[in-house]
Amino acid sequence: MNKHQLLKWAEKYAESQGFNVNEDKRRVNMVLNGLLANEKKYGFRYCPCRIVTGNKEEDKLKICPCYWHKDEIKKDSKCKCGLFTR
């Protein structure tokens, strides 16, 4: 998947969940680059704001969209990495 495809996926996912992709294009670009780098390095699109431990059970929660993103959006109006916003 390339960056354009990943952005389209994020936009479609956000719309389906009732939230948005961050309007800050610089932030989105940084997060997408991090997701793609993690996919290349680890084989999964781990959120760049999360530390990958190597424990597959623990780390699977960190695959974007991560386990915590909906609660973070409700609480902080954005997920930790800032890709998704309310």
C-alpha positions in Angstrom: 0.0 0.0 0.0 1.3 3.4 -0.8 0.8 6.7 1.1 -2.1 7.8 -1.2 -3.9 4.5 -0.8 -3.3 4.6 3.0 -4.8 8.1 3.2 -7.9 7.0 1.2 -8.3 4.1 3.6 -8.0 6.4 6.6 -10.6 8.8 5.2 -13.0 6.0 4.4 -12.5 4.4 7.8 -12.9 7.7 9.6 -16.1 8.5 7.7 -17.5 5.0 8.5 -16.9 5.7 12.2 -18.3 9.2 12.4 -15.0 11.0 12.9 -12.4 12.7 10.6 -8.9 12.6 9.4 -6.9 15.4 10.9 -7.0 18.6 8.9 -3.4 19.2 9.7 -1.8 17.8 6.5 1.7 17.9 8.0 0.6 15.8 11.0 -1.2 13.4 8.7 1.9 13.1 6.5 4.1 12.3 9.5 1.7 9.6 10.8 1.3 8.0 7.4 5.1 7.9 6.9 5.3 6.3 10.4 2.7 3.7 9.6 4.3 2.8 6.3 7.8 2.6 7.9 6.4 0.3 10.7 4.7 -1.9 8.1 8.0 -2.2 6.2 10.0 -2.9 9.4 7.6 -5.1 11.3 5.1 -6.3 8.7 2.2 -4.4 10.4 1.0 -0.8 10.4 1.7 -0.2 14.0 0.7 3.3 15.2 3.9 5.4 15.2 2.9 6.8 18.6 3.1 3.4 20.2 6.2 1.5 21.2 6.5 -1.9 19.5 7.7 -4.4 22.0 8.1 -7.5 19.9 5.4 -9.3 21.9 2.8 -10.1 19.2 -0.1 -10.4 21.6 0.6 -7.0 23.1 1.6 -5.3 19.9 -1.5 -6.4 17.9 -3.5 -3.8 19.9 -1.2 -1.1 18.3 -2.1 -1.9 14.7 -3.8 1.2 13.2 -6.6 1.8 13.9 -5.3 0.9 17.4 -7.4 -0.5 20.2 -7.5 2.9 22.1 -8.3 5.3 19.3 -12.1 5.6 19.9 -11.7 6.3 23.6 -8.9 8.8 22.9 -11.1 10.6 20.3 -14.0 10.8 22.8 -11.8 12.1 25.6 -9.3 14.3 23.7 -11.0 15.0 20.4 -8.2 13.1 18.6 -6.3 9.8 18.8 -2.8 9.8 20.4 -1.0 10.1 17.1 -3.4 12.7 15.8 -4.5 10.9 12.6 -8.1 10.8 13.5 -10.1 13.6 15.1 -13.7 14.3 16.2 
